[in-house]
Amino acid sequence: MSSNSSWTPNESSETLLAEKGWLQGTVVSAVAYGIDVALFFMCFHLLWLHTNRTNYKKQLPLLIYITTIFILSTLFMASLANFTQLAFIQDRNYPGGPNAFENTMFGIPVDNLGNACGLITMILSDTLVVWRCMVIYRGCMVPMWIIMLFPCLMLTASIAMGIMWMLQVTANSPYFTSTKINYTVPYLSLSLALNIVITIVIVLRLLTYRRRITKALGSSYGTQYTSIAAMIVESAALYSTFSVALLLLFLTNNPISATFIESLTQVQIIAMLLIVFRVAQGKGWSQETMSRVMTSRPSVQAIRMGDLEYEGSKTCASSTSTGPPVVYKSNDRNSVEAAV
């Protein structure tokens, strides 16, 4: 059977585009959930494999965290699928179509389940990136409370706005039903802004570490901690980039923003599980990373034995040696002289 334009519902193009965005967002969210499932089992396997009597106190919180995130992710996906099914199948004749159903029935129990899971997930995810920021800036000359004051204030404000938003979409209180304040905008804006700020400050810190390590040891050292891929994962740049796109579309009232809103929670979980995966692999930045990288430098004795080479061998006799002159060879003369 061929397509017939007369079968198109008698709705405006904006309404149809909003419905397309919502349905496509559900599909994207389902794909992202599949990635969540794979990452969860990979993280769980690594954390469980490395758990023993000596370090279980360190691994157990991460195991509980990823399990909680995975349960919330599953409940959110079930809620989204059920609500979409109601709008497009069971209640397809609702006046105004699925778009009107979504805007009117967002407070029903099945949708409230997804809203609650999304809110708790966002709080847990925002808390994780703030914690990673604190870990990466540990040892900085600036006092930690000065560095973390602004992110913690933003996190607190985001949680407060999230609670107000949740009450607004679920409560029947006259205050929340009559107020002209739409808490969706400040709630999303604060959470997204927090992740963008954290992404920037973590990338700046890792770039500083990278410059110091490269200057002292060369570009081949510490790459697993300061590579571009490491910075993208550690700073949750995936979620921040996604957030910027959502914020721009949402503020311009673009109907396609529905696609990003529906899949936002699952993308955020992907970013968080990638961070945990790096930590489980032992590649995540920790308090001891800098000293561990710096102690991996070639020893002076290795240089004296001629293990490193540079153009035009330099022969130098030690004043305390009775043997033949020692040959220093390296591809970078300055690094050898600095090491010696």
Secondary structure as UniProt FT lines:
FT   HELIX           5..7
FT   HELIX           13..49
FT   TURN            53..55
FT   HELIX           56..85
FT   HELIX           86..90
FT   TURN            91..93
FT   TURN            95..96
FT   HELIX           97..104
FT   TURN            106..107
FT   HELIX           109..136
FT   TURN            137..139
FT   HELIX           144..170
FT   HELIX           174..178
FT   HELIX           184..217
FT   TURN            219..220
FT   HELIX           223..226
FT   HELIX           228..234
FT   TURN            235..236
FT   HELIX           237..251
FT   TURN            252..253
FT   TURN            255..256
FT   HELIX           257..281
FT   TURN            287..288
FT   HELIX           289..294
FT   TURN            295..296
FT   HELIX           300..304
FT   TURN            305..306
FT   STRAND          314..316
FT   TURN            319..320
FT   STRAND          326..328
FT   HELIX           333..339
//
